[in-house]
């Protein structure tokens, strides 16, 4: 799989996980890489972050440690997608 195709697949799956985990009812379909998350989506509170992390771990087969993440990880759709892509490549 080419790098660009891999990134698009990860982005698509991250959006699906966001939509499901935050009960966005399809709203994520309008999201772009620049769409702000933390502080912009009322659904993304501290409990939802935990749910989102565990769902990403299960969906992608990742282990995400507390020191792997900070507020910038969840600042935009793009930053979250880049984080997941980097974890998958490691």
ABEGO torsion letter per residue (X at the ends): XBAAAAAAAAAAAAAAAAAAAAGAGGAAAABBAABBBBGABAABBAAAAAAAAAAAAAAAGBBBBAAABBAAAAABAAAAAAAAAAAAAX
